[in-house]
């Protein structure tokens, strides 16, 4: 009787252990299955994102060979689907591309690539490609430069020659030379980037102090010079584009044109018939080339015109520009071709040139074959929202001495954009004439979304933005 009871207990114990074993085994099997599924899913997701990346790489390659093709070699709108194969040529998925071409004047191309596996797993990437323009400096010059006290610059500054800076630079200041003979005073050579803001920098070879009160980010010299010929625009191409689908006018037969920009996407065009006379005793005492008052006295209205479809306005004469735009992208050029030093034309800004939107929607380029000037009767508080290029001349204000009163002293000039000047820039002089305060603010939108036809630094697209969506 006792033996039967023992055998029963053993049987029950075996059944309990077996049940536990079955449960544990089942759990392990389910865990294994789940792990295999998760691993497979992870592998599929990784494969999907790599296929999407392949789509991005493919279209960057495509743009390198066909930079103006935003339809993937077809004549239809997307999406554009391509099979994706493994190394043996077997199809293992596909990618689908959606392409947004750049708006007028911009170089930014938006490409969205969705990668899919044969199992239906998909992931998407969105990338922006763009070609950088020359507008990567607040001020870039091919000559020696001096920024006096009262100048505040927000953006990188570069000169191919020496650079004296006595204001406040909020970004890097660079020069193409190690030392140079500063023409504003006698003595031995000074450092390529130096300041006379107290205490004046020591002379070479004494070590260069940091001077964070003047150069907030720092100064570097010598650095490789910038090919200024390469960054100035191809004026003949701009002229052809203006004649094809822009706005073109030959010489005015008088003293130039006056363009008044309007926020309704039109502009008034005047023919300038006379300039303001200089006050008695006000003359070209500094002997500057092309000196004059550069201020409109009389003009005749020629008409009101819509902004051209390609945004390019080309005048074979001097052009005075002011006004405001709203959601427009323009490039205004003054030049007479072929280039001749005796017939080069200027752009003059005596009244505000304004954007309405400061998010890159509005942009204006002002490219002069000669100078970009603020004339004698320029506004006391002048604001310029534009990228300024003086291809062979200077960006600045000519010298109007005290006898030119009340126009000799101006208060504040504010620029939102950039300056590229072949000759020495300047809106103020050491006798305190000109603009007492100069605020130069770099517009970062110009780098990849410059004005129409603005010069670029290369033909290849670069990746400026990448995200998974």
C-alpha positions as CSV (number, residue, x, y, z in Angstrom):
1,X,0.0,0.0,0.0
2,X,2.8,2.4,0.9
3,X,4.6,1.6,-2.4
4,X,1.5,2.5,-4.5
5,X,1.3,5.9,-2.7
6,X,5.0,6.6,-3.5
7,X,4.6,5.8,-7.2
8,X,1.6,8.1,-7.3
9,X,3.6,11.0,-5.9
10,X,6.4,10.4,-8.4
11,X,3.9,10.4,-11.3
12,X,2.4,13.7,-10.2
13,X,5.9,15.2,-9.8
14,X,6.8,14.1,-13.3
15,X,3.6,15.6,-14.7
16,X,4.2,18.9,-13.0
17,X,7.8,19.0,-14.2
18,X,6.8,18.1,-17.7
19,X,4.2,20.8,-17.7
20,X,6.7,23.4,-16.5
21,X,9.1,22.2,-19.1
22,X,6.5,22.5,-21.9
23,X,5.6,26.0,-20.7
24,X,9.3,27.1,-20.6
25,X,10.0,25.4,-24.0
26,X,7.0,27.1,-25.5
27,X,8.2,30.5,-24.1
28,X,11.6,29.9,-25.5
29,X,10.2,29.0,-28.9
30,X,7.9,32.1,-28.9
31,X,10.9,34.3,-27.8
32,X,13.0,32.8,-30.5
33,X,10.3,33.4,-33.1
34,X,9.8,37.0,-31.9
35,X,13.5,37.6,-31.9
36,X,13.8,36.3,-35.5
37,X,10.9,38.5,-36.6
38,X,12.3,41.6,-34.9
39,X,15.7,40.9,-36.4
40,X,14.2,40.4,-39.8
41,X,12.2,43.6,-39.4
42,X,15.2,45.5,-38.3
43,X,17.1,44.2,-41.3
44,X,14.2,45.2,-43.6
45,X,14.1,48.7,-42.1
46,X,17.9,49.0,-42.5
47,X,17.7,47.8,-46.1
48,X,14.8,50.3,-46.8
49,X,16.8,53.3,-45.5
50,X,19.9,52.2,-47.5
51,X,17.7,51.9,-50.7
52,X,16.4,55.4,-49.9
53,X,20.0,56.7,-49.6
54,X,20.8,55.0,-52.9
55,X,18.0,57.1,-54.4
56,X,19.6,60.3,-53.0
57,X,23.0,59.3,-54.3
58,X,21.6,58.5,-57.7
59,X,20.0,61.9,-58.1
60,X,23.0,63.8,-56.9
61,X,25.0,61.9,-59.6
62,X,22.2,62.8,-62.1
63,X,22.4,66.5,-61.3
64,X,26.2,66.4,-61.7
65,X,25.7,65.3,-65.3
66,X,22.4,67.2,-66.0
67,X,22.3,70.1,-63.6
68,X,19.1,71.6,-65.0
69,X,17.1,68.4,-65.2
70,X,14.6,68.2,-62.4
71,X,12.5,65.5,-64.1
72,X,14.8,62.6,-63.9
73,X,15.5,62.6,-67.6
74,X,11.8,62.4,-68.5
75,X,9.2,65.0,-69.6
76,X,6.8,64.1,-66.8
77,X,6.3,65.1,-63.2
78,X,7.3,62.5,-60.6
79,X,7.4,60.4,-58.6
80,X,10.1,58.6,-60.4
81,X,10.5,54.9,-59.5
82,X,13.7,52.9,-60.0
83,X,14.2,49.2,-59.2
84,X,17.0,48.4,-56.7
85,X,19.2,45.3,-57.3
86,X,21.7,43.4,-55.3
87,X,25.2,42.6,-56.5
88,X,23.9,39.6,-58.5
89,X,21.4,41.7,-60.3
90,X,18.4,40.5,-58.4
91,X,15.7,43.0,-57.6
92,X,15.4,43.5,-53.8
93,X,13.3,46.7,-53.7
94,X,12.9,50.1,-55.3
95,X,13.2,53.8,-54.6
96,X,10.8,56.5,-55.5
97,X,11.9,60.1,-56.1
98,X,10.0,63.3,-55.7
99,X,11.9,66.4,-56.9
100,X,11.2,70.0,-56.2
101,X,13.2,72.3,-58.6
102,X,14.7,75.5,-57.3
103,X,12.6,78.7,-57.4
104,X,13.7,81.6,-59.4
105,X,17.2,82.7,-58.5
106,X,17.7,79.9,-56.0
107,X,19.9,76.9,-56.4
108,X,18.2,74.7,-53.8
109,X,16.8,71.4,-55.1
110,X,14.7,69.3,-52.7
111,X,14.8,65.6,-53.3
112,X,12.6,63.1,-51.3
113,X,13.6,59.5,-51.8
114,X,11.4,56.6,-50.4
115,X,13.1,53.2,-50.3
116,X,11.0,50.0,-50.2
117,X,11.9,46.4,-49.7
118,X,10.1,43.4,-51.3
119,X,8.5,42.8,-47.9
120,X,6.8,46.2,-48.1
121,X,8.9,48.0,-45.5
122,X,9.6,51.6,-46.5
123,X,11.5,54.6,-45.2
124,X,12.0,58.1,-46.6
125,X,14.7,60.7,-46.7
126,X,14.5,64.4,-47.7
127,X,17.7,66.2,-48.8
128,X,18.4,69.7,-50.1
129,X,21.1,70.1,-52.7
130,X,22.4,73.5,-53.7
131,X,25.3,75.3,-55.4
132,X,26.9,78.0,-53.2
133,X,27.0,81.5,-54.5
134,X,29.8,84.0,-54.1
135,X,27.8,85.6,-51.4
136,X,29.5,83.9,-48.5
137,X,31.1,87.1,-47.1
138,X,29.5,90.2,-45.6
139,X,32.3,92.1,-47.3
140,X,34.9,90.7,-49.8
141,X,37.4,93.0,-51.5
142,X,40.2,92.8,-54.0
143,X,42.0,95.8,-52.6
144,X,43.3,97.1,-49.3
145,X,40.5,97.9,-46.9
146,X,39.9,100.1,-43.9
147,X,36.9,99.8,-41.6
148,X,36.9,102.9,-39.3
149,X,35.5,103.3,-35.8
150,X,31.7,103.2,-35.9
151,X,31.6,100.2,-38.2
152,X,29.9,97.1,-37.0
153,X,29.9,94.0,-39.3
154,X,27.9,90.9,-38.7
155,X,29.4,88.3,-41.1
156,X,32.8,87.2,-42.5
157,X,35.1,89.8,-44.0
158,X,38.0,89.1,-46.5
159,X,40.5,91.2,-48.4
160,X,43.0,89.9,-50.9
161,X,45.2,92.7,-49.7
162,X,45.7,94.2,-46.2
163,X,42.9,95.0,-43.9
164,X,42.7,97.6,-41.1
165,X,39.7,97.2,-38.8
166,X,38.9,99.8,-36.0
167,X,35.2,98.9,-35.5
168,X,33.6,95.7,-34.2
169,X,33.7,92.5,-36.3
170,X,31.3,89.8,-35.1
171,X,32.7,87.1,-37.4
172,X,36.1,86.0,-38.8
173,X,38.3,88.6,-40.6
174,X,40.8,87.3,-43.1
175,X,43.5,88.7,-45.4
176,X,45.5,87.3,-48.3
177,X,48.7,88.8,-47.1
178,X,50.9,88.4,-44.0
179,X,52.0,92.1,-43.9
180,X,51.4,95.2,-45.9
181,X,52.1,98.9,-46.1
182,X,48.9,100.6,-44.8
183,X,48.5,103.7,-47.0
184,X,46.7,105.6,-44.3
185,X,49.9,106.3,-42.3
186,X,53.6,106.2,-42.7
187,X,55.9,103.7,-41.2
188,X,56.9,100.0,-41.7
189,X,54.7,97.3,-42.8
190,X,51.9,96.1,-40.5
191,X,50.1,92.8,-40.1
192,X,47.7,91.7,-42.9
193,X,44.8,92.2,-40.5
194,X,45.4,94.8,-37.8
195,X,43.7,97.5,-35.7
196,X,44.5,101.0,-34.5
197,X,41.7,100.9,-32.0
198,X,43.5,101.6,-28.7
199,X,45.9,100.0,-28.0
200,X,47.2,99.9,-31.5
201,X,48.5,96.5,-32.6
202,X,52.2,96.0,-32.3
203,X,54.4,95.8,-35.4
204,X,55.8,92.5,-36.9
205,X,57.4,90.3,-35.6
206,X,55.9,91.0,-32.2
207,X,53.1,88.4,-31.6
208,X,49.6,89.4,-32.7
209,X,47.3,90.0,-29.7
210,X,43.8,88.4,-29.8
211,X,41.8,91.7,-29.4
212,X,38.5,90.1,-28.8
213,X,37.0,93.5,-28.3
214,X,37.6,94.2,-32.0
215,X,37.7,90.7,-33.6
216,X,35.1,88.8,-31.6
217,X,35.7,85.5,-33.5
218,X,39.3,86.2,-34.5
219,X,41.4,87.1,-37.5
220,X,43.4,84.8,-39.8
221,X,46.2,85.8,-42.2
222,X,47.6,85.1,-44.6
223,X,44.9,82.9,-46.3
224,X,44.6,82.0,-50.0
225,X,43.4,84.9,-52.1
226,X,40.0,84.8,-53.7
227,X,39.8,84.8,-57.4
228,X,37.9,88.1,-57.7
229,X,37.6,87.8,-61.4
230,X,35.8,84.5,-60.8
231,X,33.3,86.0,-58.4
232,X,32.3,88.9,-60.5
233,X,29.4,88.2,-62.7
234,X,29.3,87.3,-66.4
235,X,27.7,90.5,-67.6
236,X,27.3,89.4,-71.2
237,X,25.3,86.4,-70.1
238,X,23.1,88.6,-67.9
239,X,22.5,90.9,-70.9
240,X,21.5,87.9,-73.1
241,X,19.2,86.7,-70.4
242,X,17.6,90.1,-69.9
243,X,17.1,90.4,-73.7
244,X,15.6,86.9,-73.9
245,X,13.0,87.0,-71.0
246,X,14.0,89.8,-68.7
247,X,14.0,93.6,-69.0
248,X,16.6,95.3,-71.2
249,X,17.1,99.0,-72.1
250,X,20.0,100.5,-74.1
251,X,21.5,103.8,-73.2
252,X,19.0,106.4,-72.0
253,X,20.3,109.1,-74.3
254,X,20.6,111.3,-71.2
255,X,22.2,110.8,-67.7
256,X,20.8,107.4,-66.9
257,X,17.7,105.6,-65.6
258,X,15.9,105.7,-62.3
259,X,14.2,102.5,-61.1
260,X,11.6,102.8,-58.3
261,X,10.6,99.3,-57.1
262,X,7.1,98.6,-55.9
263,X,5.5,95.9,-53.7
264,X,3.0,95.0,-56.4
265,X,5.7,93.4,-58.5
266,X,6.1,96.4,-60.8
267,X,8.5,99.3,-61.1
268,X,8.4,102.9,-62.4
269,X,11.1,103.7,-64.8
270,X,12.4,107.3,-65.3
271,X,14.9,108.9,-67.6
272,X,17.2,111.2,-65.5
273,X,17.6,114.5,-67.3
274,X,19.7,116.5,-64.8
275,X,21.7,116.1,-61.6
276,X,21.6,118.1,-58.4
277,X,24.2,120.9,-58.5
278,X,26.9,120.8,-55.8
279,X,26.8,123.6,-53.2
280,X,29.2,126.5,-53.8
281,X,32.7,125.5,-52.9
282,X,31.9,121.8,-53.0
283,X,34.2,120.2,-55.4
284,X,36.3,117.1,-56.1
285,X,39.0,118.1,-53.6
286,X,40.2,114.5,-53.2
287,X,40.6,114.1,-57.0
288,X,38.4,111.0,-57.1
289,X,37.7,109.4,-60.5
290,X,34.1,110.0,-61.6
291,X,33.3,112.5,-58.8
292,X,29.9,114.1,-59.0
293,X,26.8,114.6,-56.9
294,X,25.1,111.5,-58.3
295,X,21.8,112.8,-57.2
296,X,18.7,113.2,-59.4
297,X,17.4,116.8,-59.9
298,X,15.0,116.2,-62.9
299,X,13.6,113.1,-64.5
300,X,10.9,112.0,-67.0
301,X,8.6,109.1,-66.3
302,X,8.9,106.4,-69.1
303,X,6.3,104.0,-67.7
304,X,5.4,101.4,-65.2
305,X,6.5,97.8,-65.9
306,X,6.0,94.4,-64.4
307,X,9.0,92.6,-62.9
308,X,10.4,90.3,-65.7
309,X,9.8,86.6,-65.5
310,X,13.5,85.7,-65.0
311,X,14.0,88.6,-62.6
312,X,16.9,90.2,-64.5
313,X,16.9,93.9,-65.4
314,X,19.8,95.1,-67.6
315,X,20.5,98.8,-68.4
316,X,23.3,100.0,-70.6
317,X,23.5,103.2,-68.5
318,X,23.8,104.5,-65.0
319,X,20.9,103.4,-62.8
320,X,19.5,105.0,-59.7
321,X,17.6,102.5,-57.6
322,X,15.2,102.7,-54.6
323,X,11.8,101.3,-53.4
324,X,10.5,98.2,-51.9
325,X,9.7,94.6,-53.0
326,X,7.4,92.0,-51.6
327,X,8.0,88.3,-52.5
328,X,10.2,89.1,-55.4
329,X,13.7,88.1,-56.6
330,X,15.5,90.6,-58.8
331,X,19.0,91.3,-60.2
332,X,19.6,94.8,-61.6
333,X,22.6,95.3,-63.7
334,X,24.3,98.4,-65.2
335,X,27.0,97.9,-67.8
336,X,28.0,98.8,-71.4
337,X,29.5,95.9,-73.3
338,X,32.2,95.3,-74.4
339,X,33.9,96.5,-71.3
340,X,35.7,99.8,-71.7
341,X,37.1,101.7,-68.7
342,X,35.9,105.0,-70.1
343,X,32.2,103.9,-70.5
344,X,31.7,101.8,-67.3
345,X,28.3,102.4,-65.6
346,X,27.4,102.9,-61.9
347,X,24.5,102.0,-59.7
348,X,23.4,104.7,-57.3
349,X,21.4,104.3,-54.1
350,X,20.2,107.5,-52.5
351,X,17.0,106.3,-50.9
352,X,16.1,103.1,-49.1
353,X,16.0,99.8,-51.0
354,X,13.9,97.5,-48.9
355,X,12.6,93.9,-48.6
356,X,9.3,93.1,-47.1
357,X,10.2,89.5,-46.1
358,X,13.6,88.7,-44.6
359,X,13.4,84.9,-44.7
360,X,15.0,84.6,-48.2
361,X,11.8,85.1,-50.1
362,X,12.9,88.6,-51.1
363,X,16.3,89.2,-52.7
364,X,17.9,91.9,-54.8
365,X,21.2,91.9,-56.6
366,X,22.8,95.2,-57.7
367,X,25.7,94.6,-60.1
368,X,27.6,97.6,-61.5
369,X,30.3,97.4,-64.1
370,X,31.8,100.4,-62.3
371,X,30.8,101.6,-58.8
372,X,27.9,101.1,-56.5
373,X,27.5,104.5,-54.8
374,X,25.5,106.5,-52.3
375,X,25.3,109.9,-53.8
376,X,25.7,113.4,-52.2
377,X,22.0,113.8,-51.5
378,X,21.6,110.3,-50.0
379,X,19.2,109.8,-47.1
380,X,20.6,110.7,-43.7
381,X,19.4,107.3,-42.5
382,X,19.9,105.0,-45.4
383,X,19.0,101.3,-45.5
384,X,20.0,99.0,-48.3
385,X,18.6,95.4,-48.5
386,X,20.6,93.9,-51.4
387,X,23.8,92.1,-52.5
388,X,26.1,94.7,-54.0
389,X,28.8,94.0,-56.6
390,X,31.2,96.6,-58.0
391,X,32.9,94.7,-60.7
392,X,35.7,97.1,-61.5
393,X,35.0,100.0,-59.0
394,X,34.1,100.5,-55.4
395,X,31.1,100.2,-53.2
396,X,30.8,103.3,-51.1
397,X,30.3,107.1,-51.0
398,X,32.5,109.6,-52.7
399,X,34.2,112.4,-50.7
400,X,31.9,115.3,-50.0
401,X,33.9,117.8,-47.9
402,X,32.6,120.3,-45.4
403,X,31.9,122.8,-48.2
404,X,29.2,120.3,-49.4
405,X,27.2,121.0,-46.2
406,X,24.5,120.0,-45.4
407,X,25.3,116.8,-47.3
408,X,28.8,116.2,-46.0
409,X,27.7,114.5,-42.7
410,X,25.3,111.6,-42.8
411,X,24.0,109.6,-39.8
412,X,23.6,105.9,-40.3
413,X,23.9,103.4,-43.2
414,X,22.5,99.9,-42.7
415,X,23.1,97.1,-45.1
416,X,21.3,93.8,-45.1
417,X,23.0,91.7,-47.7
418,X,26.7,91.6,-48.8
419,X,29.4,93.7,-50.5
420,X,31.8,92.6,-53.2
421,X,34.1,95.5,-54.2
422,X,37.1,95.5,-56.5
423,X,38.4,98.8,-55.1
424,X,38.6,100.0,-51.6
425,X,35.2,100.1,-49.9
426,X,34.1,103.1,-47.8
427,X,31.0,105.1,-46.7
428,X,33.0,107.4,-44.3
429,X,36.2,109.4,-44.2
430,X,38.8,110.2,-41.6
431,X,37.5,113.8,-41.3
432,X,34.2,112.4,-40.1
433,X,32.3,113.1,-43.3
434,X,30.1,110.5,-44.8
435,X,28.1,108.0,-42.7
436,X,29.0,108.2,-39.0
437,X,27.6,104.7,-38.3
438,X,27.8,101.8,-40.7
439,X,26.0,98.6,-39.8
440,X,26.9,95.8,-42.2
441,X,24.6,92.7,-41.8
442,X,25.3,89.6,-43.8
443,X,22.2,87.9,-45.2
444,X,22.9,84.2,-45.0
445,X,20.0,83.4,-47.4
446,X,22.2,84.7,-50.2
447,X,24.6,81.8,-50.0
448,X,22.2,79.2,-51.6
449,X,19.4,81.5,-52.7
450,X,21.1,84.4,-54.4
451,X,19.5,86.8,-56.8
452,X,18.8,85.5,-60.3
453,X,21.9,85.1,-62.4
454,X,24.2,85.8,-59.4
455,X,27.7,84.3,-59.8
456,X,28.2,80.9,-58.2
457,X,31.4,79.4,-56.8
458,X,31.1,76.1,-58.7
459,X,29.0,73.9,-60.9
460,X,28.6,71.0,-58.4
461,X,25.7,70.6,-56.0
462,X,26.5,70.1,-52.3
463,X,24.3,68.6,-49.6
464,X,23.0,71.4,-47.3
465,X,20.3,69.5,-45.5
466,X,19.4,65.9,-44.7
467,X,16.6,64.3,-42.6
468,X,14.5,61.2,-42.4
469,X,10.8,61.9,-42.6
